[in-house]
């Protein structure tokens, strides 16, 4: 007999400041999820807030109190002595946690993918965590910057310890993984290879920003330079928004309000000193510095759709890891940048972490 299942989503607001403790808020919402099996096994999603000291004073003016979605597996409420591996998920540019966790209809719903993976036995029970990295310029790039705030420090030094403090995690690097899509895939390789003492397994889905920036045509450069109000960035096309988010993350300039960034062009011509800053943040440029760290990571996976414009960079990453004899898995599939992300999480990402994270 197949019984319908409803995934309960509890929105518990937690603000952890330097001087205050957690403050719960009673707000409940429900997401639809389909699962066959026992009616008494229900996963739960909590929305919490985590105060990021690493984000305090960021020049974008974004709140340092960040929404974080947490998926607790079915047995979490029934087995109070049990502890669980943790996977930190990083969403992509222009996305946010509501889009990725089914609150807003999107190309992916993490809770639904987890439920399906549990139904089919693909995944073991894990705690999944996603911070909301949507910023004034629509994405943090998971980097440290005076303009965006220190997002890498937030994830490694504040988010992970707070999740370990609040939930029954296995607080051990061998039981902690990091994954992301697009901008989040960039964050996964950037943070993962710099912090093998925090994450033992990393999975990159269609990672962006892997290579030095492509040449910007003069007309596009002049159009970008004409934008002087942060509010006007939101009216721009996707590529233009990405330029400003990248500049905020990799070429911040506290002396240039109200944008607080340096664009890579001036009068339409490339600015070599700014292009050099962006280049220094490209994983395929910095990777040679972190080979020893990458060899400490227990499991690495890369995937990308064959119709994704980012596929060549993922292929190049595979080549570099192979040349350095760093064990990893590299897969391509018939798809574009977004159309099979939900399926890949369900069938590949969760299986990968279930196999490699320690119980």
C-alpha positions in Angstrom: 0.0 0.0 0.0 1.3 3.4 -0.9 0.6 6.2 1.4 0.8 9.9 0.5 3.3 12.0 2.4 3.5 15.6 3.3 6.8 17.2 4.2 6.4 19.4 7.2 8.3 22.7 7.0 8.9 24.6 10.2 10.2 28.1 10.0 12.1 28.7 13.2 14.0 32.0 13.2 17.3 31.8 15.0 19.5 34.9 15.4 22.9 34.2 16.9 24.6 37.4 17.7 27.6 38.2 19.7 25.5 39.3 22.6 22.2 37.5 22.1 21.0 33.9 22.1 18.6 32.1 19.8 15.1 33.5 19.4 12.5 31.1 18.0 9.6 32.5 16.0 6.4 30.6 15.4 5.8 30.5 11.7 4.8 27.3 9.9 4.4 26.6 6.2 4.0 23.4 4.2 5.6 22.2 1.1 4.1 19.3 -0.9 6.3 16.3 -1.3 5.5 12.8 -2.6 6.8 9.8 -0.9 5.5 6.3 -0.5 6.4 4.2 2.6 5.7 4.6 6.2 3.4 7.4 7.2 5.4 8.1 10.4 8.7 8.8 8.7 8.6 12.5 7.7 11.6 14.8 7.1 11.4 18.3 8.3 12.7 21.6 6.9 13.6 24.5 9.2 14.3 28.0 8.2 16.7 29.6 10.7 18.7 32.8 10.7 22.4 32.9 11.4 24.1 36.1 12.3 27.4 36.4 10.4 30.0 38.5 12.1 32.0 38.1 8.8 29.3 40.1 7.0 29.1 42.9 9.5 29.8 46.3 7.9 29.7 45.1 4.3 29.5 48.0 2.0 26.5 46.7 0.0 24.4 47.2 3.1 23.2 43.6 3.1 21.9 42.2 6.4 24.5 40.0 8.3 21.5 38.0 9.5 21.1 35.4 6.8 18.3 32.9 6.2 19.5 29.3 6.2 17.4 26.3 5.2 18.0 23.1 7.0 16.6 19.6 6.0 16.4 17.2 8.9 16.0 13.5 7.9 13.0 11.3 8.8 14.5 9.7 11.8 15.8 12.9 13.4 12.8 13.4 15.6 12.4 9.7 16.5 16.0 8.9 17.4 17.3 11.6 19.7 20.6 10.0 20.3 21.5 9.7 16.6 23.9 12.0 14.8 24.1 12.7 11.1 26.5 13.7 8.3 26.0 17.2 6.9 26.1 18.5 3.4 26.3 22.3 2.8 24.7 23.3 -0.5 25.4 26.5 -2.3 22.9 28.0 -4.8 23.7 29.9 -7.9 23.7 33.5 -9.1 20.4 35.4 -8.9 18.9 32.4 -6.9 18.0 32.2 -3.2 16.9 29.6 -0.7 13.2 30.0 -1.4 13.7 29.1 -5.0 15.9 26.1 -4.2 13.8 24.7 -1.3 10.4 24.7 -3.1 8.9 27.8 -1.5 8.9 29.4 -4.9 8.4 27.2 -8.0 11.8 26.7 -9.7 13.8 24.2 -11.7 14.8 22.5 -8.4 13.3 21.7 -5.0 15.9 20.2 -2.6 13.4 18.7 -0.2 11.6 16.9 -3.1 14.9 15.6 -4.5 15.9 14.3 -1.0 12.5 12.6 -0.5 12.7 10.9 -3.9 16.3 9.7 -3.2 15.2 8.3 0.2 12.3 6.5 -1.4 14.5 4.8 -3.9 17.2 4.0 -1.5 19.7 6.2 -3.4 20.5 8.3 -0.3 21.1 7.6 3.3 19.9 10.1 5.9 21.7 13.3 5.9 21.3 16.8 7.2 21.3 19.4 4.3 22.0 23.1 4.8 21.8 26.0 2.4 22.6 29.7 3.3 20.9 32.4 1.4 23.7 34.1 -0.6 21.4 36.5 -2.6 22.9 39.9 -2.1 22.4 43.5 -3.3 24.1 42.5 -6.6 22.2 39.2 -6.6 25.0 36.9 -5.6 27.9 36.8 -3.2 30.3 34.6 -5.2 31.1 33.0 -1.9 34.2 35.2 -1.7 35.7 37.5 0.9 35.2 41.2 0.0 34.8 44.5 1.8 31.8 45.2 -0.5 29.9 41.9 -0.3 31.2 40.8 3.1 33.4 37.8 3.9 31.3 35.0 2.6 34.0 32.4 2.6 34.7 33.1 6.3 31.0 33.0 7.1 30.5 29.5 5.7 33.7 28.0 7.1 34.0 29.8 10.4 30.4 30.6 11.4 27.8 28.6 9.5 29.4 25.2 10.0 30.0 25.7 13.8 26.5 27.0 14.2 24.9 24.0 12.5 27.1 21.7 14.6 26.0 23.6 17.7 22.3 23.7 17.0 21.7 20.2 15.4 22.8 16.7 16.1 25.5 16.6 13.4 28.6 14.4 13.2 30.9 17.3 13.9 33.9 15.8 12.0 35.4 16.8 8.7 35.0 13.2 7.5 31.2 13.6 7.9 30.9 17.0 6.2 30.5 17.7 2.5 30.1 20.8 0.3 28.2 21.0 -3.0 26.9 23.8 -5.3 25.5 24.7 -8.6 26.8 27.3 -11.0 28.0 30.2 -8.7 27.6 27.6 -5.9 29.8 25.1 -7.9 32.4 27.9 -8.0 32.0 28.3 -4.2 32.3 24.6 -3.7 35.7 24.3 -5.4 37.0 27.7 -4.1 36.1 26.9 -0.5 36.7 23.2 -0.7 40.2 23.3 -1.9 41.1 26.0 0.6 39.6 24.2 3.6 40.1 20.5 3.5 40.1 20.6 7.3 36.4 21.5 7.1 35.0 19.6 4.2 36.1 16.1 3.2 34.0 15.7 0.0 33.0 18.2 -2.6 30.7 18.1 -5.6 30.6 20.8 -8.3 27.6 21.1 -10.6 28.0 23.2 -13.7 30.5 25.4 -11.9 30.9 29.0 -13.2 33.8 31.5 -13.1 36.5 28.8 -13.3 38.6 30.6 -15.9 40.0 34.1 -16.3 37.4 36.6 -17.5 36.7 36.8 -21.2 37.4 40.0 -23.1 34.6 42.5 -22.6 33.6 44.4 -25.8 34.0 48.2 -25.6 30.3 48.9 -26.0 29.3 46.6 -23.1 32.0 48.1 -21.0 30.8 51.6 -21.6 27.2 50.6 -20.8 28.4 49.1 -17.5 30.3 52.3 -16.6 27.2 54.3 -17.2 25.5 52.6 -14.3 26.1 54.7 -11.2 23.2 53.6 -8.9 23.1 50.1 -7.4 19.3 50.0 -8.0 19.9 50.2 -11.8 22.0 47.0 -11.7 18.8 45.1 -11.1 17.3 46.4 -14.4 20.3 45.1 -16.4 20.6 41.9 -18.3 22.0 38.7 -16.7 25.5 39.2 -18.0 25.7 42.8 -16.8 24.4 41.8 -13.4 27.1 39.1 -13.2 29.7 41.7 -14.1 28.7 43.9 -11.1 28.5 40.9 -8.7 31.9 39.8 -9.8 33.3 43.3 -9.3 31.8 43.6 -5.9 33.4 40.2 -4.9 36.8 40.4 -6.6 37.5 44.1 -7.2 35.9 45.9 -4.3 36.7 49.6 -3.8 35.6 51.2 -0.5 36.6 54.6 -1.8 34.0 54.5 -4.7 30.5 54.9 -3.3 27.7 54.1 -3.9 28.7 51.0 -6.0 31.9 50.3 -4.0 33.6 48.4 -6.8 35.9 48.7 -9.7 34.7 47.5 -13.1 37.2 45.8 -15.4 36.9 48.5 -18.1 37.4 52.3 -18.3 36.1 54.1 -21.3 35.3 50.7 -22.8 39.0 49.5 -22.6 40.2 46.8 -20.3 41.8 47.7 -17.1 44.7 45.2 -16.7 45.0 45.7 -12.9 41.3 44.9 -12.3 41.3 42.0 -14.8 44.3 40.6 -12.8 42.3 40.7 -9.6 39.4 38.7 -11.3 41.9 36.3 -12.8 43.5 35.6 -9.4 40.0 34.4 -8.2 39.6 31.9 -11.0 39.9 28.3 -9.6 41.8 27.1 -12.7 44.3 29.8 -12.0 44.7 29.3 -8.3 44.4 25.5 -8.3 48.2 24.9 -8.6 48.6 26.5 -5.1 46.2 24.0 -3.6 47.2 20.7 -5.0 48.3 19.4 -1.6 45.0 20.4 -0.1 43.0 18.7 -2.9 44.9 15.5 -2.3 43.7 15.6 1.3 40.0 15.7 0.2 38.5 12.2 0.3 36.1 12.5 -2.6 35.7 15.1 -5.5 33.0 15.0 -8.2 32.3 17.3 -11.2 29.3 17.2 -13.5 28.0 19.4 -16.3 25.5 19.2 -19.1 26.9 18.8 -22.6 24.8 21.7 -23.8 26.0 24.0 -21.0 28.2 26.8 -22.1 30.3 26.1 -18.9 31.2 22.6 -20.0 34.7 23.4 -21.4 35.8 24.8 -18.0 34.6 21.7 -16.2 36.5 19.5 -18.7 39.6 21.6 -18.1 39.3 21.0 -14.3 39.0 17.3 -15.0 42.2 17.5 -17.0 44.1 19.4 -14.3 43.0 17.0 -11.5 44.0 14.1 -13.7 47.4 15.5 -14.5 48.0 15.9 -10.7 46.8 12.4 -10.1 44.0 13.7 -7.8 41.2 11.1 -7.6 37.9 12.4 -8.7 34.8 11.6 -10.7 33.9 13.6 -13.8 30.6 13.2 -15.6 28.8 14.9 -18.5 25.2 14.3 -19.3 22.7 15.3 -22.0 21.3 18.6 -20.6 21.8 22.3 -20.3 22.6 24.5 -17.3 19.4 23.9 -15.3 17.1 21.4 -16.9 18.4 18.3 -15.1 19.7 19.8 -11.8 16.9 18.3 -9.7 17.4 14.9 -11.2 21.2 15.1 -10.7 20.8 16.0 -7.0 18.4 13.1 -6.5 20.4 10.4 -8.4 24.0 11.6 -8.2 24.8 14.2 -5.6 23.0 12.5 -2.7 24.4 9.1 -3.7 27.9 10.6 -3.8 27.7 12.0 -0.3 26.0 8.9 1.0 28.9 6.8 -0.2 31.7 9.1 1.0 30.6 10.8 4.3 31.2 8.8 7.4 28.3 7.8 9.7 
